[in-house]
Amino acid sequence: MYAAYIMKRTQIYLDVGQDRRLAARALSAGTTKSTLIREAVEAYLSMPDAEEARLADFRSALDALERAPLDLPDGGTYVAELRAGDHERDAALERRRRG
């Protein structure tokens, strides 16, 4: 059975150095410049875009938090610690003012 392999022809512009390096790479790989270009385009298009990557990182961080939740004090303890810190800061300011 014959399977038709259809490609769309396109044209790109390479500078002389790029063309030379691409030709050398194709020769050493035993393939064509076109094949290398298609492989490079496929590798690029297979990468997630920046938005998808950021969303995946965010979801990963949320998953990590769910597995190891923060050890937070209860509300009353938290407020008492804040007030104690305020009291210590006020006392230090008063000592400097007098001092």
C-alpha positions as CSV (number, residue, x, y, z in Angstrom):
1,M,0.0,0.0,0.0
2,Y,1.2,3.5,-0.8
3,A,1.2,6.1,2.0
4,A,1.4,9.6,0.7
5,Y,3.7,11.8,2.7
6,I,2.8,15.4,2.1
7,M,5.0,18.3,3.0
8,K,4.5,22.0,2.5
9,R,7.4,23.7,0.9
10,T,8.7,26.8,2.6
11,Q,11.7,29.0,2.2
12,I,14.1,30.3,4.9
13,Y,17.1,32.6,4.7
14,L,20.3,31.6,6.5
15,D,23.5,33.7,6.6
16,V,26.5,32.2,5.0
17,G,27.9,30.9,8.3
18,Q,24.7,29.2,9.3
19,D,24.4,27.5,5.9
20,R,28.0,26.3,6.1
21,R,27.6,24.9,9.6
22,L,24.2,23.3,8.7
23,A,25.8,21.7,5.7
24,A,28.7,20.3,7.7
25,R,26.3,19.0,10.4
26,A,24.1,17.3,7.7
27,L,27.1,15.7,6.1
28,S,28.5,14.4,9.4
29,A,25.0,13.0,10.3
30,G,24.5,11.5,6.8
31,T,21.3,13.4,6.2
32,T,20.1,16.5,4.5
33,K,19.9,20.1,5.6
34,S,16.1,20.0,5.2
35,T,15.8,17.0,7.6
36,L,17.9,18.8,10.2
37,I,15.7,22.0,9.8
38,R,12.5,19.9,10.2
39,E,13.9,18.2,13.3
40,A,14.9,21.6,14.8
41,V,11.5,23.0,14.1
42,E,9.8,20.0,15.6
43,A,11.9,20.2,18.7
44,Y,11.1,23.9,19.1
45,L,7.3,23.3,18.5
46,S,7.3,20.4,21.0
47,M,8.5,22.7,23.9
48,P,5.7,24.1,26.1
49,D,5.2,27.8,25.7
50,A,6.1,30.1,28.5
51,E,2.6,30.4,29.8
52,E,2.1,26.6,30.0
53,A,5.4,26.2,31.8
54,R,4.6,28.9,34.3
55,L,1.2,27.3,35.0
56,A,2.8,23.9,35.4
57,D,5.3,25.3,37.9
58,F,2.5,27.0,39.8
59,R,0.5,23.7,40.0
60,S,3.6,21.9,41.1
61,A,4.2,24.4,43.9
62,L,0.5,24.0,45.0
63,D,0.9,20.3,45.0
64,A,4.0,20.5,47.2
65,L,2.2,22.7,49.7
66,E,-0.7,20.2,49.8
67,R,1.7,17.4,50.6
68,A,3.6,19.4,53.3
69,P,1.3,22.1,54.6
70,L,2.8,25.1,56.5
71,D,3.0,24.7,60.3
72,L,1.1,27.8,61.3
73,P,0.1,28.6,64.9
74,D,-3.6,29.1,65.8
75,G,-5.0,32.6,65.4
76,G,-4.7,33.5,69.1
77,T,-1.1,32.5,69.3
78,Y,-0.3,34.4,66.1
79,V,-1.8,37.6,67.4
80,A,-0.1,37.3,70.7
81,E,3.3,36.9,69.0
82,L,2.6,39.9,66.8
83,R,1.7,42.0,69.9
84,A,4.8,40.8,71.8
85,G,6.9,41.9,68.8
86,D,5.2,45.3,68.7
87,H,5.8,45.7,72.5
88,E,9.5,44.8,72.1
89,R,9.9,47.2,69.2
90,D,8.2,50.0,71.0
91,A,10.4,49.5,74.1
92,A,13.5,49.6,72.0
93,L,12.4,52.8,70.3
94,E,11.7,54.3,73.7
95,R,15.2,53.3,75.0
96,R,16.8,54.9,71.9
97,R,14.8,58.0,72.4
98,R,15.9,58.4,76.0
99,G,19.4,57.3,75.3
